[in-house]
Structures are given as C-alpha cells and as structure tokens.
Amino acid sequence: MSNRYSLIACVAMVVLAMAGCGKGKEEAKDLPHFCKQDGSRLLIKQGKMRLEIMPKIGGRISSLQYAGHEILVPIVDLDKVTDWGTVLWSSPQTDWGWPPIDVLDNKPYRLSTEDDKVVLTSEIDSRTGYQFTKTYRPDGEDRIAIDYRITNRSNERKNVAPLEVTRLPSSGSLFFPSGEGEVSNGLFYPLDVQMIDELTWFDYDKKKIRTDHHKMMQDGKEGWMAYVDKGYLLVKEFNDSPAGTTAKGENEIEIFAHVDHVFIEMKQQASLVALGPGQYLDWTVIWHVKKLPDDLVQNPTPQALAAYVRSLL
C-alpha cells in the first residue's frame, strides 16, 4: 500500500471534536465540480465511475456504475432500507441489535461542502450518542475516497469501531488476503469459502444458500477486499486492522448472504477505539472500480485477479 495512502487512511485517530459539526462547513449551495444534484440525489462522476448518494436516506450510496453498468444491488423498494445501499454502522452490533438505528442508517443527513468535498452529517442518536459524518472526495481516475467519522456526543466513554456495509447482487465472487485465525460464522450458517494461495475466496452459489442466512468472519491483511462479477471489479482499500483488535464476536472482514437471495453484504471494519465524551474517530475507505482487462475476463484465476487488484493500490 502506498505511503500516500497510509498518510490519509488514519483508522483510529482519536482527537477532541470541536463543538457542533466543525468550522468551515456551510450548507451546500455550490457543489464541487465533480458532484451534481438530481432532485433528492447527488451524482458523483470520476472517470468512468458514477456514484449516486441519497442524503435524505442516511447519506447512503444507492448506486455505483462503471460505463453504465450497475455494480450494486438495484433498489426495488425505497422503504426496504435494509435491502439496498452502502451504509455505515457502529461496531459492535450488539450495542444496538436490530434493526439499524434510523437516525444513523436511513434518516436525513445534512448536506454541506468543505474544501471541495461533499459532507453529509447525521443527527445525534439519542440512544448511543453517536453522530456520523460521511465525506466524499475524488481520489484519482475511477476511484473515490469516503472519509467516515464517528463522534461520541454522549456523556459516557464508548468503545466503538466503524463498519462499512455494501449490498451487492447475489452473484459473482468476493475475495481478500487471509489474515490470522480461523473463519467463524457467528449466529448464522457457515458460508462456503475456499483458501487459495493465501486468499479467502467466496463464489456465490444459490444452491448453497438455504434454510437461513449464511455468514463468514475472518481477519484480513494488506487492507483490501474485492468483488468481481460479469467482468467488473469493485475494490475497497482501507488501513489493515491488526488481528484481535476488532470488537468481540466480530472480525475485520465479513461476508453475509441473505437466505432469500436478495443480496450479499460486503463488510469491513476497523479496530475498536475508546472514545471519551466529545471525541471522534476517523476512517477512510477508497473505492476502486474497473472493467476487467480482456485477458482477465477470459481467465479470471484468483492469483491473476489478486495481482490486478494489488496493481491498483
């Protein structure tokens, strides 16, 4: 991973938050050149990548396209908010259970701009005391950086980590470099994964997802996770979390397959951080989106795909 990235991807920088949402932010009037507003949606274009964000529904990513090809699970019903989109959750999930906290997951976020960035800020959740901020900014051709911030607005000390959840179509393959320890599945059926040349590899097979949801959790390494389907690639780049530093009962990399074949969840999280009242943590995830070269489309071996991913980082 590049030195440049290591400087911007500070996973657990804990500092005292300034009062309110920070100085220098104003309600968005003139959006940055890479972003346009289309009704209630924001459209970000970077190279051949097109990202759609919905500020009024959790500031979440609702669409990701490359040259017109949709990579995320399509929105079938806007009201079924747990079936689509990319969202930020706090970890451990045991702190809030299910369903996700409305204020942070699917209620309106305030839109502002700061230094040529698009900034979306949630209200404060009365139960956990958390406030989420999502900052979107370009980071080169066909990639975008998302800077996440979790602020502790409560009067209590909190142990928390950021967790990004992306819902993908029920097809394709997910893979990442295997870290330390074994694969676990928590409360769900185990997901059928393979270990190939130090990669953890999952091929979606509808016939193997039955009776209940399936899940896998494992430590990763190198700080990336990838999804490939129909010749298109999504890579998430983030700072690697050392083994054993995530929340109890969770792990750095998780894959979840819905029993009704509605979606696959691509999930990664950072190390657990202790936040005092008024403190916050920052975490950056960079998305890379590509159409695979013809030779990889014809012969998409795990080794060749992993080498291609590493060439992008």
N, C-alpha and C positions, 0 to 999 in steps of 0.2 A: 504494500500500500504506500502511496506517495507521501513524502514529507509534507507536501502542501495539504493533503487531506488530513494528515494526523494533527495539523495545527487547527483545522476548523472543526474537527469532529471530537469535541470535548464531551465525553459521555456523561460525566458526573461532576461537573464544575458547580460547586455549591457556594453561592455568594448571597449576601443580603439583598433582597429585592427592594427596589425603590418604591415609594408609595404609589398607589394606583397602577397604571399599566406602563409607566415609564415616560420620560420626557422625549420630545422629538417626534411623537406619533400624533398624527392628526386624522380625523375622519377622512376616508378616501374620497377625493374629488377627482384628481387626475391620476389615473392608474399608470404604473410603469409601462414602458413601450412594449414589453413582452406579454402584457395582460390586457384583455378586453372584457367588457361586461356585456352579457347577453341575457337580458331580463334579470332573473334571480341567480344566474350562474356566472362564474368567472371562467374565462378561457385563457390558458397559458400556452403559447407556442414556443418551441425551442427546437430548431432544426426541423426534422420530420415528425417530431413528437408533439402531440396535442393533449393537454391535460385540462379536465373540467372540474371545477370546485364549486360546492354549494354552501355559501356562507350561512344560509338560513337553516341548513340541516347539518349542524355540527361542524361546519367548516371543512367537511369531508371531501375527499376526492371521489367523484362519481363516474368518471370516465377517463381512460387512458388509451390513446390511439397512436399508431405509428403508420404514417402514409394512408390514413383512413381505416386501418384495421384495428378493431377493438380488442383490447387485451384483458380488461377486467370483466367480471360478470355483469351482464346488462341489467339495468333497472327494470323490473317487471311491475313492481308496485312501490310507489314512493313511501307508503305507510309502513311497509315491512322493512324497517330501517336496519334490522339485524341480518338481512339477506344480501345486502349490497354495500359497496363503498369501501374506502380505506379510512380507518378511524384510529385515534389514539386512545388507549386505555391506560389506567394506572395498574401497576402490579405491586403486590399480589392481588389476584382477582377475589380472593377470599375476603378482602376488605369491603367489597360491595356486592358480591354474589351475582345474581342475575335477575332481571335484565340489566344492561348497562345503564349508567347514570344519565338521565335525559339531558341535564344541563350541559354535560361534557360531551355526550355522544351524538345527540341529534337535535338539540335546540339551537336557536340562532347565535352566531358568533358576530362580534363587532368587527367590521372591516376598516382597516386603516392602512396607510403606507408609511414606510420609513426607509430612507436611503435606497430608493429604487427596489424596494422589496414589498411584497404583499403580506400583510399581517392580519391574522384572524385571532380574536381573543374571546374566550368564553366568559359567561358569568361565573360567579363563585358558587360552587356546590355547597349547600348548607350542611350536608351530611359528612363529607370528607374534608371540607375546607379547601379543596383543590381548585385552582384556576388554570386552564390550559391556554397556551398560545402556540399558534402554528404559523410559521413564517416561510413563505415560498419565494425562491430566488433562482435565477438561471445559474448553471454551473458548467457551461460548455455545450457543444452540439449534442442534441438528443439526450440530454440529461438535465435533471433539476434537483436542487437541494431543498430539503424540508428541515427547518430548524424547529424542534419541539422544545417547549418549556413547560414545566410543571411547577407552579408556585404554591407554597403552603400558606394559605390565608387564615388558617385556624390558629388557635392559641395553644396547640399541643405539638409536641415533637412527632414527626411522622417518618416511617421507613417506607420508601416508595421507589419504584423504577418505572420508566416509560416503556410502553409496549405498543408497537405498531401492528395493526391487523389489516390485511388486504384480502378481499374476497375475489376469487378467481373462478373461471368456468370449471366445471367438473370434467376436465380433460387435461392432457399434457403431462409434464414431468417437473418435479421440484428437486433441487439438489444443492448441497453445500459441503464444505470441507468438514469432516468429522473431527470433533474435539475430544475431550476426555470423558470417561464414564460411559455408562450404558444408556440405551434407549429406553424410555419409560412412556406410559400412556395415561397415567392418572386414573380418572374415573371411567374412562371410555375404552372401547375395544381397541386393541393394538393395531396400528397401521402397518401394513406390509411394506417394509423398506429393505433395501439392499445396501451392503457395504462394498463399494467398488473403488479400489485404489485410493483409499483414504477419503472417499466421498460417501456421504449418505445420499441415497438415490431413491426417489419415490415416483413410480409410474402409476397414474390413475387408472384403475380398472373397476368399472361399475359393478362387476360381478362380485368383487371382494368387499364392497361396502354394503352391508346388510344388517338388519336387526337393530342396530344402534349406531350412533356416531362413532367415528374412529379417530384416533389421535396418536401423535408421536411427539416426544420432547427429548431434546438432546443438546449437549454443549456443542458449539461450533468453534471454528478457528478461522483465521485470516480476515474475518469481518465482512463476509458477503454470503448472500443466498440468492438463488436464481430459479426462474420459472421459464420453461420453454414449451411452446405449443404452436402447431401449424406454421412453423418456420419463423416465429417471432420470439424475442427474448426480453425478459424483464430481469434486471439485476438490482438488488438492493445492497448498497455499500454502507457500512457503519463501523464504528470502532468495536473491536472484539472485546467481549466481556470475559475475564478470566473464569475458569471453571470454579463453581461453588460460590459465586458472588451474586447470583440471581436470587429472587425470592424463593422461600421454601415451598416445595411442591411444584415449582415451575423450572424452566430452563431457557437458555439463550435462544434456541431455535425451536419452533413448534409448527406442526402441520396438522390441520383439522379437516376431516372430510365429513360432510353432512350426510346423514342416513338417507335423506330423500333426494340426494344427488343435486342439491340446489347450488352448492358452491364448495370450493376448497378454500381454507384460510391459510395464508402465508403470513407467519407471525415471527417477529424477532423482538427481543427486549434487551435492555441494558442492565448494568449492575445495580443492586439495591443501594440507595443513598439515604442517609439520615438528614432530614430537613427540619430545622427549628422554625418557629413562627416567623413568617416573613421571608424565609429563604426559598431559593428555587434551584432546580437543576436544568441543564441544557443538554440536548442530544440531537445530533444531526444524522439524517439518513439521506443518501444520494441515490436517486433512481436513474438507472441507465436503461434505455430502450433501443432495441436494434432489430432489424430484419437480418436473419442469419445469412451469411455468405452461401452461395450455391453448393459448395463442397460440403458444408456442414449440414445443409438441408438433406443432401443425398446420403450422407454418412454421419449421423449425429451421435457419435460414440461419447460416452461420459468423459473420457480423457480429453477428446478434442474440444468438447463444449467447455470443460473447465479451463482449458488453456485459452480459449477465446475470451471467456469471462475475465480471466486474470489480465489479459491484454488491454481490457477496457479500464482497469482500476488505476 
